[in-house]
Amino acid sequence: MTTQTDKPIANNNSVVFQTLGTVSGKQIGVVTLNVEKAINSLNLEMVYAMTAQLKAWREDDDIALVMLDGAGDKGFCAGGDVRAIYHASMMTPGELTQDAVEFFENEYQLDYLLHSFPKPVMVWGDGIVMGGGLGLMAGASHRVLTERSRIAMPEVTIGLYPDVGGSYFLNRMPGDTGLFLGLTAYNMNAGDAKFVNIGNHYLNSDDKEPMLDHLATLSWSGDNDANHELLSQELNLLEQRVAISIPGSQLAEKQAEIAELMSGSLSEIIERVSHSDFSDTWLARPIKTLLSGSPISWHLIYRQALLGTDLSLTDVFKFELGLSVNCCAIGDFSEGVRALLIDKDRMPNWRYQSVADVPQDLIEKMTCSPWQTDNHPLKEM
């Protein structure tokens, strides 16, 4: 960068804040997730720090817009660092733990803060964006994809479900795409992500520094609406000059196939994919991932899709907080995390081995909030 004056702010090691000066006198607040070895996976310390800084910038008249970025070249954010939740759940199996409640409660509050932020928020969605990283990206007003973007909700592989607002944004995707993404953890490229509106702008990975230099030359003001419009306009202009065009979208091209695959009851879907040969098709990896996932997660993801679009974003976050902590207490979450992140044997021993084995009363219990309305941790949202 050549035109900005970088001004660091008090940071912790896992997330870095700075402000970039512009010719208008206004500043760009930059949040950099800084746990490169874990592809910037979110821990509770990062969530607290980001929430505090974003609230400060929200009230700071000198800040015109905010950008979220990830350290290193692997990706923006690979998800949540859930090891502490795992260890707490193993200490008291079958019970809600304070670690789970605290992490998910604060993560949801951060995501909601981004969704409701009055100033433009831009996420640089380069490389891997998964799970909790997608929760951050979905809350931003300007979601920039690159030719390197690889975006997924892989929770079916750890006994969870697409949380951090998945019940809201997945159900607003074309056709049955949201259900397909939740069940298969399909790895989206930029074309896919733009098709389903996970991203709304596209640049190349090498464009970040020139983009920031350009943004520093613009006439930012104290008018949030005008700043939103200005950022959209400039990103659209920059998109027209990219050297590498946005890749095509399998999701867009295969809508009829996805609709056929996801039709009927959950049992019918699992039966269909279990007895079909996808080995030589684009579905080979997604279907393999689905069938290796947690049968409890299948039920939760299907139930999630049935919610439709009636719930407000606030109600979605309240619903998901209860479901997430229930997954940690009485679902397959602990076993999924053990297999993927702790022992890393990638051989989870799920509680149930088939879709039919999962008791319906367990799913009812898991989707029932552990709190009443007046004592819900997100009641002030």
N, C-alpha and C positions, 0 to 999 in steps of 0.2 A: 504493500500500500504506500502511496506517495503523497496523498493529499490530506490524510487524516492526522490528527494528533491523538495518539492513544493515551488514554487516562485510565490506569488500573484502579480497581476498587479492592477493598479488603476481601480476600478470598480464602477458601479452604483448599486443600489439595485436590479434591475431586471435582470441583466446579470453579471456573474462573470467570470473573466479571470484568468488563472494561467498557469505557465509553469512547466513541470515535467522533471527533469533531467534524463539522460540515461548514461550508461557506456561509450558510444561512444563520449560523450561530447556534442552531439546534444540534442535538447530539443523537447518535445511534447507540443504544445500549446493546452490548453483545454478551451473550451467555455461552460459554464453551464447556460442555461436559468433558471432563478431563480424567477419565479412567481408561486410557487407551488399551491396556492389556486385556480389559474385559469388554472391549468395544463399547465403552462408556455406559455400561449398565448402571441403572439408577439404584443408589442406596438411600437410606433415610436421611443421612446427612446432606446429600445433594438436594433432596426434595425440600427439606427445611430451608436451606440456603437460597434456592431458587425462588421459593415462595416469598421469602422476606425481601429479596432484591426486586422481584417483579412488582410487589406492592409499593415499594419505594419509588420505582420508576413510573408506576402508574400515576403517582401524585406529583411527579417532578415535571414542571413545565418545560424544562430544558430538553427532555427526552422526547423525540418525535416518533421514534419507532424502535422496536426491539428485534434482534436476530438471535436465534438459537442454532448452535453449531456443535459438532463433535470433534474432539482431538483425534489426530491420526488420520490414516487413509482407509481404514476398514469400514467405517460407517458412522452414522450419527448416534445411534443408540440401539443396542441389541436387546433391550428389555429391562426388567427389574432384577436387581441382585437379591434373590430370595433365600439365600442360605441361612440368614438369621431366623427367618420365619420357619424354615425347615427344622432347624435345631430346637426351636421352642416347641414346635408341634410334636416332635419326637419325645420331648420330656413329659408332655401331658396329652397323650393320644386321646382323641375323641372329644377334646375340650377346646373352646375358643381361647386363643392366647392373646395377651396384650401386644406381643410383637406383631402378629398378623393384623390386628385391628389398627394399631398405630401406623404401620406402613401403608396399608391400603387406604385408610382414612385420609392421610396426608397426601398420598398420591392423587386421590380423587379430587381433593381440594385444589391441588396444583393444576390438574387438568381443567377443572372448572374455571379457575382463574384465567387460564389461557383462552378458553372458549368465550369468556365474558370480558376480556381485556379491551378497553376502549381504543387503544392505540394499535397501529398495525404491528403484527407479530409475524416475522418471517422465519420459517424453519428451513435450514439448508439440508435437505434430505438425501445427501449423497451416501452411496454405499448401503450398508445394512441398516434398516429401520424396522424393528420388530417389537411386538408386545408393548411394553411401557414406552418405548420410543415412538411407536405409532400413536399412543395416547397423547403424547406431547404434540406430535405433528398434526393430529386431527383437530387440536384446539387452536391452531394458528390460523390467522386470516390468509396468509400467503405461504403456500406449501410448495417449495421448489424441489423438483425432481431433477436427476441427472442421468446420463447414459449408464452410470454405475449403480443406480438405485436398485436395491433388492429388498422388497417390502413384504412382510408376512405377519400373520397372527398365529404362531405355532403352539398355542396353549394346549391343544388336544394331545400333544406329546408329553405334557407334564401333569396331566390330570386336572387341568384348569379349563377355561373357556375364554373366548375373546373378550377380555374385560376392558377397563379404561375407556368406556364409552362405546364398545363394540355393539352393544344392544341398540345403540342409536345410529351409528354410521353404517354398520353392515346392513341393517334393515332398510336403508335408503339407497342401496345400490340397485342397479338394473336386474330385473328378474330374480332368479335364485342365486345370484352371484355371491351375496353375503353368506348364505348358508354353505355354499361350496367352499368359500375361503376359510370359514370357521372349521369345517370338518376336515379339510385336506391340508391346511397350512400352506396352500399354494404360494409359491414365491413369485411375486409380481415384479415386472420390470416397470420402467417409467410409463410406457404406453398403457399397460394394464392399470397402473395407479391413477393415471389421468382419466382413463375411461370410467373408473368407479368413483372419481372425485376425491381420492385420498390426496392427490396433488393437484394443484391448479396452475402451476407454471413449470417450464422446463428450460434448463440451461445445461451447459457442459461442466464437468467437474473442474476444468481449468478456468472457468469463468468467475470463480468466487472473488478473487482479489480484484480483477478489473471491475466487477460489479460493485464492490464496496467503494472503490475509487470513484466510480461514476455516481453512486448515491451521495457521496460527500459533496458533489458539485450542485446538488439540486436545492430548490427553494422550499425547504421544509418550513412549516408554520405551526401555530398553536391550535390549528383546526384539525381534529382527528379525522373527520370525514374527508377533508381535502388531502391529508397525508395518505389515507387508505387509497384514494383514487390515484394519487401521484405514484405511489409504489406499484400499483397494478399496471399503470400506463408504462412505466419505465421497464418493468420486468417483461411486459409483452413486446416492447421494442427490442430489448436485448435478445429475446427468444428468436426473433426473426433473423438474427445474425449468427446463430450457433453453427459450429463447424460440423458437429455430429448430430444428425437428425434424430428425433425421438423414435425409439423402436416401435414396431408394430405390437398390437395387443392381441394375444391369444384369447383373452377373456371376451373381447369384443367380437372376434371372429367365431367363437365357439358357443355363443349364447344358446342356440338351439340344442346343442349337445349337453350343455350344463343343465338346461331346463329338464331334459329327458332324464339325465342322471339323478337329479335332485327331486324328482317327482314322487308323490306318494308319502306313505308314513315312513318313520325312521327305520322300522324293520324292513320295509320294502327297499329303501335305499341301500342299507347294509347288505341285504340279500343280493341285490343287483350288482353291487360292486365286488362282492365276494365271489361271484360265479361268472365274471366276465374277464376276458384276457385283454389287459391294457398295455402289455409289455412293450409293444412297438408303437405306442402312441404318446402324445404329449401328456397324457394322464398317468403314465407309468409311475412317476415319483409321487404325485399327489395322492393317488389311490393307495400306494404302499404306505404312505404316511398316515392316511386315514385308518387303515386296517391295523396299524401298529399302535394306534392311540387308545386312550382310555374309554371303555364302553360307558362309564359314567359321564365322561366329557361329551360323548356323542349325544346322550340324552339332554344334557344341559345346553349344548349348542343348538339342538333342534328346538328345545323349549324357548330358547332365546329368539330364534327366528319367528316363532309364533307370536311374539310380542307385537310384531308389526311396527307401525310408526305412530301409535297413539300416545306413547309416553313422552313427556317432556324430557329435556336433557337432565334436569334436576332429578326427576323421578327415576331416570335410568341410572344415574350415579348412586342414588339411595338403594335401588334394587341390587345393583352389582356389588356394592360394599357388603351387604349381607351374604350374597351368594359366594363372594370371594373368600370371606372368612370361614364360611361353612365348608368350602372346598378344602381348606387347610385342616379343619377339625375332623370332618367325617367323610371326606372324599378321597380321591386318589392322588392329591397334590403331593403329599410327602413322599410317596413311592415314586412318582414321576420325577421329582427333583432329585431324589437319591440316585436314580438310574442315569439321569442326564448330567447332573452337576456335581454330585458328591462322590459316588463310587465310579461314575462315568462308564458303567458297563453296558449302557443302552439296552438293558434287558429288564424292563419294569415288570413286576408281578402284580398286575391289576387285580383289584378285589373281585371283579367279575370278568368272565371270559367271553361273554357274548352279549348282544343287545337285549336278548330276552331274559338273561339272568338278572339284570338290574331291577331291583324292586321299585315299583312306582312310588311307594310311600317314602323311599329314600330321596327320590327326586323332589317330591313335594316338600319334604323336610328341608332339603338343601335350598330350595327357592323361597322358603319362608324366612322372613327377616328375624334375626335374633333380638331385635329391639322393637319397642312400641314407637309410635310417631313422636311422642313427646320426649323420648330419651334417645332418639336416633343420633349418632355422632355427626351426621350431616344435616341436622334439622334446620340449621341457620343458613343453609345454602340457598 
